[in-house]
C-alpha cells in the first residue's frame, strides 16, 4: 500500500523539476538576447555652404534727349490784285409796243339756288294719302276685340278715335265721337294701342301724322 502511494509523488516531483528546468532555460535565453549589441547610430550634421555675395548691376546710363526740330518760318508772298477792266455799256434797247388789253365782259349773274320748301312735320288727316290712311285704318280694325259683356248684351256701334302716328308707333289716342257705350269706347282705344301699324313710307318717315278713324263693333247679324 505504501508503495502505491509513493508513485504519484514521484511523478509530481518529476513534473516539477521539468518545469523548473524549462523556466531556467527561458531565463538564460532572455539574458543572451540582452547581450546582443544594439546597432550604433552615427549622427551626421549637415552644414550649409556659405552663400556667394550677390553682385548688384550698375544703373543704366540715361539716354540723351532728342534734338528739337528746327522750325522754318515761311513768309507768304502777296500777289498784286488785278484791277478789273470796265465792260462797255450795252446799247439802248427800244421799247416794245404793248397791245391794248381788250375789255373783259362782265360775268353773267349767277342764279341763286332756291331753297326747297321745308316739309311740314305735322300732317293732318287731309294731308295724308288715302292709300296709307286705309292701311292704318285696317290695322286698328284688325286689332279690335269685341268685349264679352257687350256681346252678351247684344250691343253694337262705332267709335271715332284720333291719335298721332310716327314711324309705326301710335300715341295720344282719344275718343272724338262716342258710340254711346263706355265699354265699346274703351275697346276702341285698346285696339289703337295694340295694333300693328305699317312702317312709314319715305315721304312720311320722321313726321307726325294725325289720324281720325271710325272703329266699328258689329253684332252677330250685322255685316259691313
C-alpha positions in Angstrom: 0.0 0.0 0.0 2.8 2.4 0.8 4.5 1.6 -2.5 1.4 2.5 -4.4 1.1 6.0 -2.8 4.7 6.9 -3.5 4.3 6.6 -7.2 2.2 9.7 -7.7 4.5 11.8 -5.6 7.5 10.7 -7.7 5.6 11.7 -10.9 4.6 15.1 -9.4 8.2 15.7 -8.4 9.5 14.8 -11.8 7.0 17.2 -13.4 8.0 20.0 -11.0 11.7 19.5 -11.8 11.0 19.5 -15.5 9.1 22.8 -15.2 11.9 24.4 -13.3 14.3 23.4 -16.0 12.2 24.9 -18.6 12.0 28.2 -16.7 15.8 28.2 -16.2 16.2 27.7 -19.9 13.9 30.5 -20.8 15.7 32.8 -18.3 19.1 32.0 -19.8 17.8 32.6 -23.3 16.5 36.0 -22.3 19.8 37.0 -20.9 21.5 36.0 -24.1 19.2 38.2 -26.1 20.0 41.2 -23.9 23.7 40.7 -24.6 23.2 41.3 -28.3 24.8 44.6 -29.1 22.5 47.3 -30.3 23.4 48.9 -33.6 25.2 52.3 -33.2 23.5 55.2 -34.9 26.0 57.8 -36.3 24.6 61.3 -36.4 25.9 63.3 -39.4 25.4 67.1 -39.1 24.9 68.8 -42.4 26.4 72.2 -42.6 25.1 74.8 -45.1 27.6 76.2 -47.5 28.0 80.0 -47.3 26.1 81.9 -49.9 28.1 83.7 -52.6 27.8 87.5 -52.5 25.3 89.0 -54.9 26.5 91.4 -57.5 24.3 94.5 -58.0 24.3 95.6 -61.6 25.1 99.3 -62.1 22.2 101.6 -63.0 21.6 102.1 -66.8 23.1 105.2 -68.3 20.3 107.7 -69.2 19.9 108.4 -72.9 20.4 112.0 -74.1 17.2 113.9 -75.0 16.5 114.0 -78.8 17.3 117.3 -80.5 14.5 119.8 -81.0 13.3 120.1 -84.6 14.1 123.3 -86.3 11.1 125.4 -87.3 11.4 127.2 -90.6 9.1 130.2 -90.9 7.8 130.7 -94.5 6.6 134.2 -95.4 3.7 134.2 -97.8 4.3 136.3 -100.9 1.3 138.5 -101.7 0.5 138.9 -105.3 -0.8 142.3 -106.6 -4.6 142.3 -107.0 -5.6 142.8 -110.7 -7.7 145.8 -111.5 -10.9 144.8 -113.4 -11.4 146.4 -116.8 -14.9 148.1 -117.0 -17.1 146.5 -119.6 -18.7 148.6 -122.3 -22.2 149.8 -121.7 -24.9 147.9 -123.7 -26.7 149.8 -126.4 -30.1 151.2 -125.5 -33.0 148.9 -126.3 -36.0 150.3 -128.0 -39.2 149.8 -126.0 -41.6 147.1 -127.4 -45.0 148.4 -128.2 -47.7 146.8 -125.9 -51.0 145.9 -127.5 -54.0 147.2 -125.6 -55.8 144.6 -123.5 -59.4 144.1 -124.6 -62.0 144.8 -122.0 -63.3 141.8 -120.1 -67.0 141.3 -120.4 -68.8 141.2 -117.0 -69.7 137.8 -115.7 -73.3 136.8 -116.0 -75.2 137.0 -112.8 -75.3 133.6 -111.0 -78.6 132.1 -110.2 -79.1 131.7 -106.5 -80.4 128.2 -105.9 -83.8 128.4 -104.3 -84.1 126.6 -101.1 -86.6 123.7 -101.2 -89.6 124.5 -99.2 -89.5 122.8 -95.8 -92.0 120.0 -95.4 -94.4 120.3 -92.5 -93.5 117.9 -89.7 -97.1 117.5 -88.5 -99.6 116.3 -91.1 -103.4 116.5 -90.7 -105.8 113.8 -92.0 -106.4 115.9 -95.1 -102.6 115.8 -95.9 -102.3 112.0 -95.7 -102.8 109.9 -98.8 -105.9 107.7 -98.9 -103.9 104.6 -99.6 -101.7 105.0 -96.4 -104.7 106.0 -94.3 -106.6 102.8 -95.4 -103.6 100.7 -94.2 -103.6 102.4 -90.8 -107.4 102.0 -90.5 -107.2 98.3 -91.3 -104.5 97.8 -88.7 -106.7 99.3 -86.0 -109.9 97.5 -87.1 -108.0 94.2 -87.2 -106.9 94.7 -83.5 -110.5 95.1 -82.2 -111.6 92.7 -79.5 -115.3 92.7 -79.0 -116.0 92.8 -75.3 -117.8 89.8 -74.0 -120.1 91.9 -71.8 -121.1 94.0 -74.9 -121.6 90.9 -77.0 -123.8 89.3 -74.2 -125.9 92.4 -74.1 -126.2 92.4 -77.9 -124.5 95.8 -78.2 -123.1 97.2 -81.4 -121.9 100.6 -82.6 -118.9 102.5 -83.7 -116.4 104.9 -82.0 -114.4 107.6 -83.7 -110.9 107.9 -82.3 -108.0 110.2 -83.1 -104.3 109.5 -82.5 -100.8 110.6 -83.6 -98.7 108.2 -85.7 -94.9 108.4 -86.2 -92.7 105.7 -87.7 -95.1 102.9 -86.9 -95.9 104.0 -83.3 -99.2 105.4 -82.1 -99.6 107.9 -79.2 -102.1 110.4 -77.7 -105.2 108.3 -78.5 -108.5 109.8 -77.5 -112.3 109.5 -78.4 -113.7 112.1 -80.8 -117.2 110.6 -81.2 -118.5 108.1 -78.6 -120.5 105.0 -79.5 -122.8 105.7 -76.6 -121.3 102.8 -74.6 -118.2 103.2 -72.5 -117.3 99.5 -72.9 -117.1 99.9 -76.7 -115.2 103.2 -76.4 -112.6 101.6 -74.2 -112.3 98.7 -76.6 -111.7 101.1 -79.5 -108.8 102.9 -77.6 -107.3 99.5 -76.7 -107.3 98.5 -80.4 -105.3 101.6 -81.2 -102.7 100.7 -78.5 -102.2 97.1 -79.6 -102.5 97.5 -83.4 -99.5 96.5 -85.7 -99.2 99.6 -87.9 -97.4 99.6 -91.2 -94.0 101.1 -91.5 -93.7 104.8 -92.6 -93.0 105.3 -96.2 -90.2 107.6 -97.4 -92.5 110.7 -97.5 -93.7 110.1 -94.0 -90.5 109.0 -92.3 -89.8 111.1 -89.2 -93.0 113.0 -89.5 -96.1 113.1 -87.2 -99.4 112.1 -88.8 -102.7 112.6 -87.1 -105.5 110.1 -87.9 -109.2 110.1 -87.3 -110.7 106.6 -87.7 -114.1 105.0 -87.1 -113.8 101.8 -85.1 -116.8 99.6 -85.7 -118.3 97.0 -83.3 -120.8 94.9 -85.4 -123.3 92.5 -83.9 -123.7 88.9 -84.8 -126.3 89.6 -87.6 -124.5 92.8 -88.8 -122.0 92.9 -91.7 -120.1 95.7 -93.3 
